[in-house]
Amino acid sequence: MGLTKSEIFTEEQNQLASIAKVLGHPARIAILQYLFKLNSCVCGDLVTEIGLAQPTISQHLKELKKMDMIKGTIEGTSVCYCINPEKWKEIKTLLSSFLNLDSNNQSCC
């Protein structure tokens, strides 16, 4: 059995690509911005706030939760979501490291 493409890249490269993929949809950005703005758990306001159908919101929440960017807790019959601060600290460190790469060849083109 051959290597999958992701196996030829470093763990950091794969993590950055996964983060970029999840952040690559404007609905997910809107959800994250709303959760950051409230700085608390949100149970049912996302459909109204974002303006998308419940199944669409649920799919985006699933992707964000799969990357551990948000946490979900069950309260009664609803699931409440909030930002996972530990994961965001990790994401900020990875992105900062990546974005601060300096090029020695500053005038290549």
One Martini backbone bead per residue (centre of mass of N, CA, C, O) as a GRO file, in nm:
protein
  109
    1MET     BB    1   0.096   0.036   0.023
    2GLY     BB    2   0.075   0.360  -0.020
    3LEU     BB    3   0.108   0.680   0.014
    4THR     BB    4  -0.023   0.945   0.131
    5LYS     BB    5   0.001   1.272   0.080
    6SER     BB    6   0.013   1.361   0.388
    7GLU     BB    7   0.277   1.182   0.463
    8ILE     BB    8   0.493   1.389   0.316
    9PHE     BB    9   0.419   1.574   0.548
   10THR     BB   10   0.410   1.755   0.804
   11GLU     BB   11   0.231   1.808   1.080
   12GLU     BB   12   0.218   2.116   1.050
   13GLN     BB   13   0.119   2.123   0.757
   14ASN     BB   14  -0.142   1.963   0.811
   15GLN     BB   15  -0.261   2.155   1.022
   16LEU     BB   16  -0.270   2.413   0.851
   17ALA     BB   17  -0.453   2.294   0.629
   18SER     BB   18  -0.694   2.228   0.814
   19ILE     BB   19  -0.745   2.512   0.911
   20ALA     BB   20  -0.785   2.643   0.633
   21LYS     BB   21  -1.026   2.471   0.550
   22VAL     BB   22  -1.220   2.554   0.779
   23LEU     BB   23  -1.172   2.875   0.722
   24GLY     BB   24  -1.280   2.857   0.400
   25HIS     BB   25  -1.566   2.953   0.523
   26PRO     BB   26  -1.783   3.211   0.583
   27ALA     BB   27  -1.973   3.071   0.788
   28ARG     BB   28  -1.752   2.992   0.992
   29ILE     BB   29  -1.654   3.273   1.046
   30ALA     BB   30  -1.925   3.382   1.152
   31ILE     BB   31  -1.952   3.188   1.386
   32LEU     BB   32  -1.689   3.260   1.530
   33GLN     BB   33  -1.742   3.562   1.564
   34TYR     BB   34  -1.995   3.526   1.737
   35LEU     BB   35  -1.864   3.365   1.968
   36PHE     BB   36  -1.653   3.580   2.040
   37LYS     BB   37  -1.847   3.816   2.096
   38LEU     BB   38  -2.005   3.674   2.334
   39ASN     BB   39  -1.832   3.492   2.530
   40SER     BB   40  -2.032   3.238   2.501
   41CYS     BB   41  -2.283   3.032   2.499
   42VAL     BB   42  -2.469   2.881   2.224
   43CYS     BB   43  -2.785   2.747   2.130
   44GLY     BB   44  -3.009   2.913   1.903
   45ASP     BB   45  -2.893   3.184   1.740
   46LEU     BB   46  -2.748   3.106   1.469
   47VAL     BB   47  -2.969   3.105   1.255
   48THR     BB   48  -3.048   3.400   1.292
   49GLU     BB   49  -2.764   3.535   1.272
   50ILE     BB   50  -2.662   3.398   0.993
   51GLY     BB   51  -2.905   3.288   0.781
   52LEU     BB   52  -2.926   2.979   0.797
   53ALA     BB   53  -2.993   2.671   0.793
   54GLN     BB   54  -2.984   2.430   1.025
   55PRO     BB   55  -2.827   2.209   0.862
   56THR     BB   56  -2.596   2.398   0.783
   57ILE     BB   57  -2.503   2.480   1.061
   58SER     BB   58  -2.450   2.192   1.163
   59GLN     BB   59  -2.224   2.129   0.961
   60HIS     BB   60  -2.031   2.356   1.050
   61LEU     BB   61  -2.013   2.271   1.347
   62LYS     BB   62  -1.893   1.994   1.292
   63GLU     BB   63  -1.625   2.098   1.168
   64LEU     BB   64  -1.534   2.270   1.412
   65LYS     BB   65  -1.543   2.035   1.618
   66LYS     BB   66  -1.346   1.839   1.475
   67MET     BB   67  -1.110   2.069   1.525
   68ASP     BB   68  -1.167   2.194   1.822
   69MET     BB   69  -1.268   2.505   1.812
   70ILE     BB   70  -1.520   2.386   1.947
   71LYS     BB   71  -1.772   2.350   2.194
   72GLY     BB   72  -2.010   2.102   2.323
   73THR     BB   73  -2.319   2.120   2.508
   74ILE     BB   74  -2.569   1.964   2.690
   75GLU     BB   75  -2.900   2.131   2.724
   76GLY     BB   76  -3.121   1.929   2.728
   77THR     BB   77  -3.230   1.967   2.386
   78SER     BB   78  -2.960   2.128   2.356
   79VAL     BB   79  -2.679   2.268   2.192
   80CYS     BB   80  -2.387   2.422   2.312
   81TYR     BB   81  -2.161   2.684   2.204
   82CYS     BB   82  -1.796   2.730   2.210
   83ILE     BB   83  -1.496   2.830   2.253
   84ASN     BB   84  -1.167   2.684   2.235
   85PRO     BB   85  -0.901   2.818   2.392
   86GLU     BB   86  -0.675   2.606   2.358
   87LYS     BB   87  -0.692   2.579   2.048
   88TRP     BB   88  -0.649   2.884   1.982
   89LYS     BB   89  -0.365   2.896   2.088
   90GLU     BB   90  -0.249   2.690   1.890
   91ILE     BB   91  -0.333   2.834   1.629
   92LYS     BB   92  -0.182   3.100   1.679
   93THR     BB   93   0.099   2.972   1.686
   94LEU     BB   94   0.101   2.844   1.405
   95LEU     BB   95   0.031   3.101   1.239
   96SER     BB   96   0.257   3.281   1.341
   97SER     BB   97   0.489   3.107   1.245
   98PHE     BB   98   0.407   3.109   0.945
   99LEU     BB   99   0.375   3.432   0.902
  100ASN     BB  100   0.693   3.479   1.011
  101LEU     BB  101   0.825   3.411   0.763
  102ASP     BB  102   1.138   3.464   0.619
  103SER     BB  103   1.296   3.613   0.344
  104ASN     BB  104   1.613   3.639   0.199
  105ASN     BB  105   1.464   3.679  -0.086
  106GLN     BB  106   1.313   3.988  -0.141
  107SER     BB  107   1.382   4.002  -0.483
  108CYS     BB  108   1.277   3.763  -0.694
  109CYS     BB  109   1.055   3.953  -0.885
   0.00000   0.00000   0.00000
